[in-house]
């Protein structure tokens, strides 16, 4: 379980150069201070986590349950409400702000977000199938998935068979990404490599849980 986490907004990708003038692809995240709305403890809720909100939102755009939730916490409503699962929440309290100072340059992090939705996709795009032969004898079946049944026994298609369907738009975690630069003044975080989601999407950045096992 992670010990610290922050919420970032994906701005896009660019590149930086190291000491040997090698280009390194990085993802730029905007990390605004997140306000704690609720602290969940194992004694009361069965698990430990903190509920945070980022950004700002007009109170008139809230429905009654949302408005009551923020009013009870005494926290300004935000545009996004997320829950961060942490190992220990004893150091957190409602109304506290969590900023970019939580993450240090050089450490490894896990970044979780919702991947880009691809709509309905075939097996080649969705599962990276190779496709069928494109030479003589194949009649317009180059991108077809092939056989999916098993004859009279068991006379059905097994559950979990990789077939065409909705691709993307799923929760994805990229592990052990290195933080190359943290700029609290500009609220920017540069992470080596790619992170899931589109530009403008929100991601959760946590300290890497497998970093010590490498």
C-alpha positions as a LaTeX table, in Angstrom:
\begin{tabular}{lrrr}
\hline
Residue & $x$ (\AA) & $y$ (\AA) & $z$ (\AA) \\
\hline
Unk1 & 0.00 & 0.00 & 0.00 \\
Unk2 & 1.23 & 3.48 & $-0.85$ \\
Unk3 & 2.26 & 5.86 & 1.92 \\
Unk4 & 1.68 & 9.15 & 0.05 \\
Unk5 & $-0.24$ & 10.31 & $-3.01$ \\
Unk6 & $-1.17$ & 13.42 & $-4.97$ \\
Unk7 & $-3.57$ & 14.26 & $-7.81$ \\
Unk8 & $-2.29$ & 15.57 & $-11.13$ \\
Unk9 & $-3.76$ & 16.78 & $-14.41$ \\
Unk10 & $-2.11$ & 15.55 & $-17.59$ \\
Unk11 & $-1.01$ & 18.46 & $-19.77$ \\
Unk12 & 0.82 & 16.50 & $-22.45$ \\
Unk13 & 4.24 & 15.13 & $-23.36$ \\
Unk14 & 7.58 & 16.72 & $-24.25$ \\
Unk15 & 11.27 & 15.87 & $-23.97$ \\
Unk16 & 14.19 & 16.87 & $-21.81$ \\
Unk17 & 17.91 & 16.19 & $-22.15$ \\
Unk18 & 20.16 & 14.51 & $-19.59$ \\
Unk19 & 23.83 & 15.20 & $-18.85$ \\
Unk20 & 24.89 & 13.14 & $-21.88$ \\
Unk21 & 22.54 & 15.09 & $-24.18$ \\
Unk22 & 20.19 & 12.15 & $-24.63$ \\
Unk23 & 16.53 & 12.99 & $-25.27$ \\
Unk24 & 14.14 & 11.60 & $-22.65$ \\
Unk25 & 10.38 & 11.53 & $-23.22$ \\
Unk26 & 8.48 & 12.95 & $-20.25$ \\
Unk27 & 4.87 & 13.57 & $-19.30$ \\
Unk28 & 4.01 & 16.97 & $-17.83$ \\
Unk29 & 1.51 & 16.94 & $-14.97$ \\
Unk30 & $-0.09$ & 19.95 & $-13.34$ \\
Unk31 & $-0.38$ & 19.36 & $-9.59$ \\
Unk32 & $-2.64$ & 21.83 & $-7.81$ \\
Unk33 & $-3.13$ & 21.69 & $-4.03$ \\
Unk34 & $-5.71$ & 19.05 & $-3.13$ \\
Unk35 & $-8.04$ & 19.71 & $-0.19$ \\
Unk36 & $-8.97$ & 16.81 & 2.09 \\
Unk37 & $-12.74$ & 16.40 & 2.33 \\
Unk38 & $-12.92$ & 13.19 & 4.34 \\
Unk39 & $-10.55$ & 10.83 & 6.17 \\
Unk40 & $-11.52$ & 7.15 & 6.10 \\
Unk41 & $-10.13$ & 4.93 & 8.88 \\
Unk42 & $-10.14$ & 1.14 & 9.34 \\
Unk43 & $-12.04$ & 1.48 & 12.61 \\
Unk44 & $-14.96$ & 3.40 & 11.06 \\
Unk45 & $-14.92$ & 2.51 & 7.36 \\
Unk46 & $-12.94$ & $-0.75$ & 7.21 \\
Unk47 & $-10.02$ & 0.71 & 5.24 \\
Unk48 & $-7.70$ & 3.70 & 5.28 \\
Unk49 & $-7.97$ & 6.43 & 2.65 \\
Unk50 & $-8.40$ & 10.14 & 2.19 \\
Unk51 & $-10.99$ & 11.80 & $-0.02$ \\
Unk52 & $-9.68$ & 14.92 & $-1.76$ \\
Unk53 & $-10.97$ & 17.55 & $-4.14$ \\
Unk54 & $-9.03$ & 19.72 & $-6.60$ \\
Unk55 & $-9.85$ & 22.83 & $-8.57$ \\
Unk56 & $-12.91$ & 24.99 & $-8.01$ \\
Unk57 & $-16.58$ & 24.74 & $-8.83$ \\
Unk58 & $-19.58$ & 27.04 & $-8.54$ \\
Unk59 & $-21.75$ & 26.09 & $-5.54$ \\
Unk60 & $-24.82$ & 26.62 & $-7.72$ \\
Unk61 & $-23.75$ & 23.70 & $-9.94$ \\
Unk62 & $-23.83$ & 21.21 & $-7.02$ \\
Unk63 & $-26.78$ & 19.01 & $-6.24$ \\
Unk64 & $-28.03$ & 18.81 & $-2.65$ \\
Unk65 & $-26.03$ & 15.69 & $-1.61$ \\
Unk66 & $-22.81$ & 17.14 & $-3.02$ \\
Unk67 & $-23.40$ & 20.54 & $-1.43$ \\
Unk68 & $-24.13$ & 18.92 & 1.93 \\
Unk69 & $-21.01$ & 16.80 & 1.72 \\
Unk70 & $-18.72$ & 19.79 & 1.17 \\
Unk71 & $-20.64$ & 21.89 & 3.71 \\
Unk72 & $-20.22$ & 19.26 & 6.43 \\
Unk73 & $-16.46$ & 19.15 & 5.78 \\
Unk74 & $-16.16$ & 22.92 & 5.59 \\
Unk75 & $-14.19$ & 22.64 & 2.36 \\
Unk76 & $-14.57$ & 24.66 & $-0.83$ \\
Unk77 & $-16.16$ & 22.53 & $-3.61$ \\
Unk78 & $-13.78$ & 21.33 & $-6.32$ \\
Unk79 & $-14.17$ & 20.19 & $-9.91$ \\
Unk80 & $-12.98$ & 16.66 & $-9.12$ \\
Unk81 & $-13.49$ & 14.39 & $-6.11$ \\
Unk82 & $-11.15$ & 11.41 & $-5.69$ \\
Unk83 & $-10.23$ & 8.86 & $-3.05$ \\
Unk84 & $-6.59$ & 8.02 & $-2.33$ \\
Unk85 & $-5.95$ & 4.66 & $-0.65$ \\
Unk86 & $-3.03$ & 4.98 & 1.77 \\
Unk87 & $-1.36$ & 2.72 & 4.30 \\
Unk88 & $-1.67$ & 5.22 & 7.18 \\
Unk89 & $-3.92$ & 8.29 & 7.40 \\
Unk90 & $-3.20$ & 9.31 & 10.99 \\
Unk91 & $-1.21$ & 12.37 & 9.82 \\
Unk92 & $-4.09$ & 13.75 & 7.72 \\
Unk93 & $-7.11$ & 15.80 & 8.74 \\
Unk94 & $-10.10$ & 17.38 & 7.00 \\
Unk95 & $-9.31$ & 20.75 & 5.42 \\
Unk96 & $-5.60$ & 20.02 & 5.04 \\
Unk97 & $-3.99$ & 20.72 & 1.66 \\
Unk98 & $-1.68$ & 18.27 & $-0.13$ \\
Unk99 & 0.63 & 19.79 & $-2.72$ \\
Unk100 & 3.58 & 19.03 & $-4.92$ \\
Unk101 & 5.98 & 19.07 & $-1.95$ \\
Unk102 & 4.80 & 15.52 & $-1.21$ \\
Unk103 & 6.79 & 14.11 & $-4.14$ \\
Unk104 & 10.56 & 14.52 & $-4.43$ \\
Unk105 & 12.75 & 14.59 & $-7.54$ \\
Unk106 & 14.45 & 11.30 & $-8.34$ \\
Unk107 & 11.99 & 8.99 & $-6.60$ \\
Unk108 & 9.93 & 6.30 & $-8.31$ \\
Unk109 & 6.17 & 6.63 & $-8.51$ \\
Unk110 & 3.13 & 4.70 & $-9.72$ \\
Unk111 & 0.71 & 6.70 & $-11.88$ \\
Unk112 & $-2.93$ & 5.57 & $-12.19$ \\
Unk113 & $-5.47$ & 6.95 & $-14.63$ \\
Unk114 & $-8.23$ & 6.02 & $-17.06$ \\
Unk115 & $-6.90$ & 5.11 & $-20.50$ \\
Unk116 & $-8.20$ & 6.68 & $-23.69$ \\
Unk117 & $-11.42$ & 5.14 & $-24.96$ \\
Unk118 & $-11.15$ & 3.48 & $-28.39$ \\
Unk119 & $-14.81$ & 2.58 & $-28.87$ \\
Unk120 & $-15.75$ & $-0.78$ & $-30.39$ \\
Unk121 & $-12.58$ & $-2.38$ & $-31.76$ \\
Unk122 & $-11.69$ & $-5.63$ & $-33.47$ \\
Unk123 & $-9.36$ & $-8.29$ & $-32.08$ \\
Unk124 & $-6.28$ & $-6.97$ & $-33.90$ \\
Unk125 & $-6.56$ & $-3.53$ & $-32.33$ \\
Unk126 & $-7.98$ & $-4.63$ & $-28.99$ \\
Unk127 & $-5.80$ & $-7.70$ & $-28.28$ \\
Unk128 & $-2.89$ & $-7.23$ & $-30.73$ \\
Unk129 & $-3.82$ & $-10.28$ & $-32.83$ \\
Unk130 & $-1.53$ & $-10.90$ & $-35.82$ \\
Unk131 & $-4.38$ & $-11.45$ & $-38.27$ \\
Unk132 & $-4.73$ & $-14.18$ & $-40.84$ \\
Unk133 & $-2.63$ & $-14.79$ & $-43.91$ \\
Unk134 & $-2.79$ & $-12.17$ & $-46.65$ \\
Unk135 & $-1.62$ & $-14.37$ & $-49.55$ \\
Unk136 & $-3.49$ & $-16.83$ & $-51.79$ \\
Unk137 & $-6.49$ & $-18.67$ & $-50.43$ \\
Unk138 & $-7.76$ & $-16.11$ & $-47.92$ \\
Unk139 & $-11.02$ & $-14.55$ & $-49.03$ \\
Unk140 & $-11.56$ & $-11.22$ & $-47.23$ \\
Unk141 & $-10.87$ & $-12.66$ & $-43.78$ \\
Unk142 & $-7.54$ & $-10.99$ & $-43.10$ \\
Unk143 & $-8.59$ & $-9.23$ & $-39.89$ \\
Unk144 & $-11.09$ & $-11.83$ & $-38.68$ \\
Unk145 & $-10.47$ & $-13.42$ & $-35.25$ \\
Unk146 & $-10.66$ & $-17.01$ & $-36.47$ \\
Unk147 & $-12.36$ & $-19.91$ & $-34.72$ \\
Unk148 & $-13.80$ & $-19.28$ & $-31.25$ \\
Unk149 & $-15.81$ & $-22.47$ & $-30.63$ \\
Unk150 & $-14.83$ & $-25.98$ & $-29.58$ \\
Unk151 & $-17.10$ & $-28.22$ & $-31.70$ \\
Unk152 & $-19.82$ & $-30.35$ & $-30.03$ \\
Unk153 & $-17.93$ & $-30.56$ & $-26.75$ \\
Unk154 & $-18.40$ & $-28.32$ & $-24.81$ \\
Unk155 & $-20.65$ & $-26.72$ & $-27.47$ \\
Unk156 & $-20.10$ & $-23.20$ & $-26.18$ \\
Unk157 & $-17.59$ & $-20.36$ & $-26.21$ \\
Unk158 & $-15.42$ & $-20.21$ & $-23.09$ \\
Unk159 & $-15.76$ & $-17.18$ & $-20.86$ \\
Unk160 & $-12.88$ & $-14.76$ & $-21.21$ \\
Unk161 & $-12.21$ & $-15.59$ & $-24.86$ \\
Unk162 & $-10.50$ & $-12.60$ & $-26.44$ \\
Unk163 & $-12.94$ & $-11.17$ & $-28.95$ \\
Unk164 & $-13.98$ & $-7.82$ & $-30.41$ \\
Unk165 & $-15.52$ & $-5.32$ & $-28.02$ \\
Unk166 & $-15.13$ & $-2.03$ & $-26.17$ \\
Unk167 & $-11.44$ & $-1.12$ & $-26.03$ \\
Unk168 & $-9.81$ & 1.36 & $-23.70$ \\
Unk169 & $-11.50$ & 3.52 & $-21.04$ \\
Unk170 & $-10.17$ & 1.28 & $-18.25$ \\
Unk171 & $-8.16$ & 1.94 & $-15.11$ \\
Unk172 & $-4.44$ & 1.58 & $-15.87$ \\
Unk173 & $-1.39$ & 1.91 & $-13.61$ \\
Unk174 & 2.12 & 2.59 & $-14.90$ \\
Unk175 & 4.65 & 1.47 & $-12.29$ \\
Unk176 & 8.13 & 2.64 & $-11.34$ \\
Unk177 & 8.20 & 5.89 & $-13.30$ \\
Unk178 & 10.99 & 8.25 & $-12.31$ \\
Unk179 & 10.26 & 11.84 & $-11.29$ \\
Unk180 & 12.70 & 13.97 & $-13.28$ \\
Unk181 & 11.62 & 17.40 & $-12.04$ \\
Unk182 & 9.20 & 18.87 & $-9.51$ \\
Unk183 & 8.49 & 22.61 & $-9.76$ \\
Unk184 & 6.22 & 23.73 & $-6.87$ \\
Unk185 & 6.28 & 27.36 & $-8.01$ \\
Unk186 & 4.69 & 26.52 & $-11.36$ \\
Unk187 & 2.81 & 23.47 & $-10.00$ \\
Unk188 & 4.44 & 21.20 & $-12.60$ \\
Unk189 & 5.69 & 17.63 & $-12.29$ \\
Unk190 & 7.77 & 15.92 & $-15.00$ \\
Unk191 & 7.57 & 12.12 & $-15.04$ \\
Unk192 & 9.72 & 9.94 & $-17.28$ \\
Unk193 & 7.69 & 8.01 & $-19.84$ \\
Unk194 & 3.99 & 7.96 & $-20.67$ \\
Unk195 & 1.02 & 7.90 & $-18.32$ \\
Unk196 & $-2.54$ & 6.75 & $-19.12$ \\
Unk197 & $-5.33$ & 9.07 & $-20.16$ \\
Unk198 & $-5.92$ & 12.00 & $-22.52$ \\
Unk199 & $-4.76$ & 15.59 & $-22.14$ \\
Unk200 & $-6.73$ & 17.19 & $-19.35$ \\
Unk201 & $-7.36$ & 13.86 & $-17.64$ \\
Unk202 & $-6.75$ & 13.42 & $-13.92$ \\
Unk203 & $-4.23$ & 10.89 & $-12.62$ \\
Unk204 & $-3.18$ & 9.72 & $-9.15$ \\
Unk205 & 0.55 & 9.75 & $-8.41$ \\
Unk206 & 1.69 & 7.50 & $-5.54$ \\
Unk207 & 5.06 & 6.36 & $-4.28$ \\
Unk208 & 6.04 & 3.11 & $-6.03$ \\
Unk209 & 5.02 & 0.09 & $-3.98$ \\
Unk210 & 7.42 & $-2.24$ & $-5.82$ \\
Unk211 & 10.42 & 0.09 & $-5.92$ \\
Unk212 & 12.27 & $-1.85$ & $-3.20$ \\
Unk213 & 11.86 & $-5.17$ & $-5.04$ \\
Unk214 & 13.77 & $-4.20$ & $-8.19$ \\
\hline
\end{tabular}
